Amino acid sequence: MKSLKSWKWLFKKRNALSDGGKCGFKMKQLPFMGVVCTVTLFIVYRITNYQYQQTEMEGKFIPFDTIKESHLGSRSLGGLPHGIIQARSDLELRPLWSTSSSRSKENGYRSRSLLAMPVGIKQKRNVNAIVQKFLPENFTIILFHYDGKLDGWWDLDWNNKAIHIVAQNQTKWWFAKRFLHPDVVSIYDYIFLWDEDLGVDHFNPERYLDIVKREGLEISQPALDPNSTDIHHRITIRARTKKFHRRVYDSRGSVKCSDASEGPPCTGFVEGMAPVFSRSAWHCTWHLIQNDLVHGWGMDMKLGYCAQGDRTRKVGVVDSEYIVHKGIQTLGGSGLPAKKPSNPEELTKRHGATAFDVRTEANFASHE
């Protein structure tokens, strides 16, 4: 009997020691699991808090739209919860994990502008010079690559900060109609829709916008240096003694420009190579652009419809910040600068308001 009891006692002791070992192992795991859980909860908290702050900030400057506000009266949206409809977007790049971004700061949303350009690899150097002017001034950059050659841009320092869209042999207005919808660019105060062959040595975006805002110009352009090529209208030529001008006086040619002139090309006119639109003006202009518009000929004559008021007051040319139009034809052209006029008489003739311009024959849905 004693022998049987001894065996039972040894068996119980062994089980006890075994259970104690397991318990000790489990006790050792608890601190490690606690650390893992704490770190996981912290990461989840930071991500959630960051997303919440982003939503709050965007909601402050771009509130959630109601169906009525965004003109989305479609019944298909009736099933969405109240207050969740977001009818607008933007072209800002979003970091995957970063909790700090200069783009997300409140002052960034208050004064943002957009530069959009059609570009080809042949004009890489000139485009680089333009972008270098705009990036420090809180601009979002979007490049429309019409030649499909995107790889040649990777070596530029700012390449990853720009948005690149590729479509073979398409023009500026084709890109603008499809990728610059007013609801997508609604956070930007001004939209610069420029060509790629512009010299910006004498142009400062900040000073330019100061003048535009102060004078209430809804549609504008920087003046052209008189030595530029492809100057079609005198109103776009820089006046050396002025900061800006809204009209031009010209007694030459078949079109006489005087104080009585109320329309383009004497007043209320900017050319299509370097237009700048306010948010409201672009909302109108986007609807003016016909879906099958290719070269944009005639667009400049119709932009006055979108001046948000009297086009003789709301449209102007800024003289103190001017550009050089190099007249380089790349899309469908030779890629070489256009030939400059060889004598003063030819220059005067080119700068005069012409009686007939094939660009005015473009078909538009809107009429006088």
Buried (B, 14 or more C-beta within 10 A) or exposed (E): EEEEEEEEEEEEEEEEEEEEEEEEEEEEEEEEEEEEEEEEEEEEEEEEEBEEEBEEBBEEEBEBBEBEEBEBEEEEEEEEEEEEBBBBEBBBEEEEEEEEBEBBEEEBBEBBBBBBBBBBBBBBEBBBBBBEBBBEBBBBBBBBBBBEBBEEBEEBEEBEBBBBBEBEEBBBBBBBBBBBBBBBBBBBBBBBBBBBBBBBEBBBBBBBBEBBEEBEBBBBBBBBBEEBBBBBBBBBBBBEEEBBBBBBEBEEBEBEBEEEBEEBBBBBBBBBBBBBBBBBBBBBBBBBBBEEBEBBBBBBBBBBBBBBEEBBBBBBBBBBBBBBBBBBEBBEEEEEBBEEBEEEEEBEEBBBBBEEBEBEEBEBEEEE
